[in-house]
Amino acid sequence: VAPTLRRLDQRSVVQTLAALTVLAVAAALWTFGMPYAVAREALLGGEPAVIRAGTRDRWLFSGGWSELTVSGNVVSRFATDQTATLVVPLPEARPYKFVLRLDPLGDSATLRQKVRVLINQQTVEVLQLQWDPERVGQYEVSPPAGVLRRGMNEITLQSENMVSIGHTGDAFPEIPRNRDVGVRLWYVLIVPA
């Protein structure tokens, strides 16, 4: 009787572990895959989609970004490398307009911040960031035909200048004061043309 019980116990343990693994994988896909799925469905319906900095953005902010920063009700990420990349899902190869919500760091009157925007490794725009206390920077980028493709597309932001986050005073305590950063990104709005 004892060997039979041991086999039943081992089988129960294996079945329980398998079920827990399936649940963990499903929870991870749900948590981190939702921004992708929501954006894809909106774009398929001809509606704009937003890729924003947030707790579920890990698959989309692929490299060169800080951890999340929170200032008031704004959640954002800073470019911590001269080159920072995010991935946007496009369900169709068609014209899209991208609206980037970016902030320059520091006083742009003394430091001109230029950001080169590449899509799928092709330069599509060079932005001169402007500081406007009433309306934070919003920049439109319309890639030329043939740059975008169906599926995942890379948007790369290359900051010409990096500035110590310490220039912001005590703001953004999530980032060490001596850390150099490029731009601050709130979101990318994808608009089907």
Secondary structure, 3 states (H helix, E strand, C coil): CHHHHHHHHHHHHHHHHHHHHHHHHHHHHHHHHHHHHHHHHHHHCCCCEEEECCCCCCCCEEECECCCEEECCEEEEEECCCEEEEEEEECCCCCEEEEEEEECCCCCCCCCCEEEEEECCEEEEEEECCCCCCCCCEEEECCCCCCCCCEEEEEEEEECCCEEHHHHCCCCCCCCCCCEECCEEEEEEEEEC
